[in-house]
Amino acid sequence: MEATAMEGAKEVRWNLSILYSGIEDPRLDGDLRELAEMVKRFFASYKGKLAERLGAAIRDFSEIEMLQGKIATYLFLRESTDLTNAAIKAKHAAVERELSALQGEYLTFFELELVQLSEDALKRGYENDAIVAKHRPWIEHVRVFKPHFLSEPVESALTKRSPFSASAWGDFYDEVEADLEFSFRGAVRNLTELLHLLTRSKDAEERAEALATINRGLAGPFAKYAAQTLYMVAGSKAVEDKERGYKHPMEHRNKANRIPDAVVNVLHGAVTKIGGPLVRRYYKLKARHLGLGVLRWSDRDAPMPFADTTVIPFREAEGIVTKSFESFSPTLTTIVRSFFSEGRIDAPVVKEKRHGAFNSSHVLPGGKPVSYTLLNYLGSNSDVMTLAHELGHGVHGILAGEAQGPLMFHAPIAYCETASVFAEMTTFSFLKERLTRAGEKKSLLALIMAKIDKMMNTVVRQIGFSNFERRLHGMDEAYTAWSGPAKRSVEELDGLWLKTARELYGEEGEVFSYKDSEHLWAYIPHFHSPFYVYGYAFGELLTQSLFARRRRLGEKFEPLYVELLRSGATKNVVELLAPFDLDARKEEFWNEGITGSMGALIEEAEGMSREMGVI
């Protein structure tokens, strides 16, 4: 079946020629030379002169950002489909060093001087300069970090050294992980293929064997390297956070996300208090359907015995997702179609390719936004949802890029997940309505339970990841106080991983057996971007509340939603949700987001299961 999916997806490779034709393209080196001249002119023109020339400086800084982003985006995308190509890696590393050196030498002053401008100077700019007025949200957000900037020489040195910082461990980790091979039932599989099997196989023993194979493969040298990578990331962050005066390790991420600490804490508390019991309730229902008393961890994402596991060819998936967008918004549909027609998707599973899926959007010189989506498509319903999810990100990037330009288009993680989750829900609703009309009750229940699986992974599992991370970075057992991170052995990390799982999914034997799951922390690359993961839960629950408003607002919803996407990074969560009469500062917002989405679907699944005589 996987071969059928590959036949449909193997020709769907992205076309990067709008950026460069290859790493030997003379335009690439030409743009690097031009960029070097631009940053030097910028330094000479604006250092010490921002109070009088802020608008012009923002204009020229935007031009630098667009050209620098074009170069960096191309090399990142090119490397993502060929992680072991030595020539690409060498070129990417060399360019990254050059860009960091240029930024450290000539651009460090800009934000430092920007945060030091007087309120009077800014007021004059907002009133008299259209560029300054437009970029007010960006300026005010940069100034939030004023207490945390270091001296210009120190900031310059840190920027120049960034290619050799803890992030370099994460970069090499990606390469090592891409090289992992697992011997499974007489064949050699990569990590993506075995993880996919856990969601596709109806054979419990095959799933258990696949998980045991993954767990063994992650042990040994790879787990030791993964543990050291986490220590380097957490340790270097702790040192820098202390120098910058952050009160706790999450403060920088929370400020970057424009979310108050209190709201982040309420989110974690709500998922633990309400999501935890729901997850245990749901997986007990799933165990009944699978005919099991206690689930193995390999059963967590298992398909229902009656699920339709027919492989969906990529072009059929394209049609499903496009029609889903058509059912909601002509504006978004036009953008979605362009991804397929203009070669902005890379779909097949390839050994040297980055695993998982992502979307990368950027505003090119001249102000034109461009967006690319990477998949590892194997033809499941989940893969179709992932396609919709990543295209949601792409639509967001295009709309915000057109409206806001290079400095303000990219929403923080907690908000950028809104568009992707909404796109996924739109596709889910489209498929659900189609099955309802066809009277295919078992397929409908399988779809609903697969969606619950996905939501549990996005909300409960990601908060579990976040709790693992919080303790990794030195938070105490009660999640109330912080100390510095400690160097932990693989065995200690295994224990920490299982402890955070049990807090949400139940003690050993209550719902799950955790056998062969202790090393799974080692394959989660998100931990190398500290406290990134809670944004997934934030975005999922926020979007579920928005999706519920769609039914209430009717035709008024679509223009409000498109305007939300166009806002990019110009608004905080309170401002974004105000037109929909929602307030994320209230605990009931999160409680209702959980019960009204996951809770409602679980009730629906339980009702259908009663009709089938399962409960």
HUFENPE-V867364 format. One record per helix or strand. SS is the DSSP state (alpha for helix, beta for strand). FROM is the first residue (numbers start at 1). TO is the last residue. If there is no record, write none. Layout:
ss/from/to
SS/FROM/TO
SS/FROM/TO
This chain:
ss/from/to
alpha/2/9
alpha/26/46
alpha/50/80
alpha/86/116
alpha/119/128
alpha/130/134
alpha/136/144
alpha/146/148
alpha/152/164
alpha/166/178
beta/182/184
beta/187/189
alpha/191/200
alpha/204/218
alpha/221/244
alpha/251/256
alpha/261/290
beta/295/296
alpha/297/299
alpha/314/326
alpha/330/341
beta/345/346
beta/358/363
beta/369/374
alpha/381/404
alpha/413/438
alpha/441/472
beta/475/475
beta/482/482
alpha/490/505
beta/512/513
alpha/520/523
alpha/525/528
alpha/534/553
alpha/555/566
alpha/573/578
alpha/587/612
